[in-house]
Amino acid sequence: MKIIKEPTIYIVGSQIVNSDEINRFLDENDVSWKTDTEIGSEKLCEISGRICYMSFGKKQGRKTNKEYLENLLKSGHGSVLEHAVWNFIICGVSRSFTHELVRHRAGWGYSQLSQRFVDESETDFVEPDLISSDEELHNIWLECMEDIIEKYKFMLEKLNDKVNERYPDLSSTLKKKLVRQTARSILPNATETKIFVTANARALRHFIELRGYIAADVEIRKVAVKMLKLMQKEAPNIFGDYKIVKAEDGTEAVETDYRKV
Ligand SMILES: Cc1cc2nc3c(=O)[nH]c(=O)nc-3n(C[C@H](O)[C@H](O)[C@H](O)COP(=O)(O)OP(=O)(O)OC[C@H]3O[C@@H](n4cnc5c(N)ncnc54)[C@H](O)[C@@H]3O)c2cc1C
């Protein structure tokens, strides 16, 4: 059993632009377009925005991708940012974190580790900072987690006997599910989980603002700040307006002038 204190985010997917098809579109519509970004998501946001006014060639106006996207952020033309999409795996987070994460609906997709399917006897736990920094609280917390795992294993064994006795004709998969979905009722919020997440840039910005805000829970705020740092490298022209500030308690929070585009 590992005790986890920091979330891990993997960016496992991002967009690739099909330049041949973009050039075919430009040729067939007698327009030209140049942009200075090499980042797929930034290119796609720019071209999708330019489609609205056919602002290509002589009508190109703003020259750099940064200028173009910043104007979208300023004017609140946020739907254009829905064309930029990434896939993430988030690990080392608690079930209480994912319960909060999945409240974000618009522009998100989720696939999470199933406690009905997966045996959690070997699970790790996510320890809150305020507990880990206090020896007495840490020891009590650790004792609780160890105790729960022992009792969870006991439950699995007893439930397994009960299910075999009561439902002998069920398939082995259904029996396992019935046992694990019942035993999981004693697992705590601190149980570590893994979640595959797909989100567009507009949805990510909204998440980063709400959950990077000082009033948000510490764990989800850590993920929001970490996500922001990754996204500022991944697509600086879409996420570059955010500033990371130190909160009174020394933790990090997020601020921007362009909220909820
Ligand atoms: C500090 C903090 C404390 C919180 N405390 C609680 C709590 O105590 N209890 C609790 O239940 N939740 C709580 N939440 C969760 C919160 O209520 C939202 O569910 C969560 O932040 C997702 O926000 P959202 O609905 O804006 O996001 P999304 O679901 O991603 O939606 C994005 C935007 O799309 C629009 N939208 C989405 N769905 C609809 C719809 N059906 N109709 C109209 N417009 C829509 C809205 O403009 C919305 O802001 C808290 C959140 C924060 C940040």
The ligand as a Tripos MOL2 file, in Angstrom:
@<TRIPOS>MOLECULE
LIG
   53    58     1     0     0
SMALL
NO_CHARGES

@<TRIPOS>ATOM
      1 C1        -15.3630   26.1700   -4.7230 C.3       1 LIG1
      2 C2        -16.4160   25.2120   -5.1950 C.ar      1 LIG1
      3 C3        -17.3130   24.6660   -4.3030 C.ar      1 LIG1
      4 C4        -18.3270   23.7930   -4.7450 C.ar      1 LIG1
      5 N1        -19.1830   23.2450   -3.8380 N.ar      1 LIG1
      6 C5        -20.1550   22.4060   -4.2490 C.ar      1 LIG1
      7 C6        -21.0970   21.8350   -3.3210 C.ar      1 LIG1
      8 O1        -21.0450   22.0960   -2.1320 O.2       1 LIG1
      9 N2        -22.0560   20.9990   -3.8080 N.ar      1 LIG1
     10 C7        -22.1680   20.7180   -5.1400 C.ar      1 LIG1
     11 O2        -23.0680   19.9630   -5.5180 O.2       1 LIG1
     12 N3        -21.2920   21.2210   -6.0240 N.ar      1 LIG1
     13 C8        -20.3020   22.0560   -5.6280 C.ar      1 LIG1
     14 N4        -19.4150   22.5680   -6.5440 N.ar      1 LIG1
     15 C9        -19.5220   22.1350   -7.9470 C.3       1 LIG1
     16 C10       -20.2340   23.1820   -8.8130 C.3       1 LIG1
     17 O3        -21.5360   23.4080   -8.3640 O.3       1 LIG1
     18 C11       -20.2740   22.7310  -10.2870 C.3       1 LIG1
     19 O4        -21.0490   21.5460  -10.3800 O.3       1 LIG1
     20 C12       -18.9120   22.4210  -10.8480 C.3       1 LIG1
     21 O5        -17.9870   23.4040  -10.4730 O.3       1 LIG1
     22 C13       -18.9930   22.3570  -12.3780 C.3       1 LIG1
     23 O6        -19.2460   23.6530  -12.8440 O.3       1 LIG1
     24 P1        -20.1410   23.9490  -14.1180 P.3       1 LIG1
     25 O7        -21.5160   23.4040  -13.9490 O.co2     1 LIG1
     26 O8        -19.9960   25.4380  -14.3940 O.co2     1 LIG1
     27 O9        -19.3160   23.1370  -15.2270 O.3       1 LIG1
     28 P2        -19.8340   22.3600  -16.5090 P.3       1 LIG1
     29 O10       -20.7980   21.3060  -16.1590 O.co2     1 LIG1
     30 O11       -18.6090   21.9070  -17.2210 O.co2     1 LIG1
     31 O12       -20.5830   23.4350  -17.3540 O.3       1 LIG1
     32 C14       -19.8560   24.5010  -17.9730 C.3       1 LIG1
     33 C15       -20.8290   25.6330  -18.2500 C.3       1 LIG1
     34 O13       -21.7780   25.1950  -19.2240 O.3       1 LIG1
     35 C16       -23.0530   25.7340  -18.9070 C.3       1 LIG1
     36 N5        -23.9760   24.6190  -18.5880 N.ar      1 LIG1
     37 C17       -23.6270   23.3170  -18.3280 C.ar      1 LIG1
     38 N6        -24.7180   22.5650  -18.1210 N.ar      1 LIG1
     39 C18       -25.7750   23.4060  -18.2350 C.ar      1 LIG1
     40 C19       -27.1640   23.2220  -18.0920 C.ar      1 LIG1
     41 N7        -27.6970   22.0300  -17.7980 N.pl3     1 LIG1
     42 N8        -27.9610   24.2860  -18.2520 N.ar      1 LIG1
     43 C20       -27.4480   25.5010  -18.5540 C.ar      1 LIG1
     44 N9        -26.1250   25.7590  -18.6900 N.ar      1 LIG1
     45 C21       -25.3080   24.7180  -18.5410 C.ar      1 LIG1
     46 C22       -22.8660   26.6490  -17.7020 C.3       1 LIG1
     47 O14       -22.6060   27.9520  -18.1620 O.3       1 LIG1
     48 C23       -21.6480   26.0630  -17.0350 C.3       1 LIG1
     49 O15       -20.9340   26.9870  -16.2130 O.3       1 LIG1
     50 C24       -18.4170   23.4460   -6.1340 C.ar      1 LIG1
     51 C25       -17.5020   24.0090   -7.0260 C.ar      1 LIG1
     52 C26       -16.5260   24.8810   -6.5930 C.ar      1 LIG1
     53 C27       -15.5560   25.4530   -7.6030 C.3       1 LIG1
@<TRIPOS>BOND
     1     1     2 1
     2     2     3 ar
     3     2    52 ar
     4     3     4 ar
     5     4     5 ar
     6     4    50 ar
     7     5     6 ar
     8     6     7 ar
     9     6    13 1
    10     7     8 2
    11     7     9 ar
    12     9    10 ar
    13    10    11 2
    14    10    12 ar
    15    12    13 ar
    16    13    14 ar
    17    14    15 1
    18    14    50 ar
    19    15    16 1
    20    16    17 1
    21    16    18 1
    22    18    19 1
    23    18    20 1
    24    20    21 1
    25    20    22 1
    26    22    23 1
    27    23    24 1
    28    24    25 2
    29    24    26 1
    30    24    27 1
    31    27    28 1
    32    28    29 2
    33    28    30 1
    34    28    31 1
    35    31    32 1
    36    32    33 1
    37    33    34 1
    38    33    48 1
    39    34    35 1
    40    35    36 1
    41    35    46 1
    42    36    37 ar
    43    36    45 ar
    44    37    38 ar
    45    38    39 ar
    46    39    40 ar
    47    39    45 ar
    48    40    41 1
    49    40    42 ar
    50    42    43 ar
    51    43    44 ar
    52    44    45 ar
    53    46    47 1
    54    46    48 1
    55    48    49 1
    56    50    51 ar
    57    51    52 ar
    58    52    53 1
@<TRIPOS>SUBSTRUCTURE
     1 LIG1         1 GROUP 0 **** ****
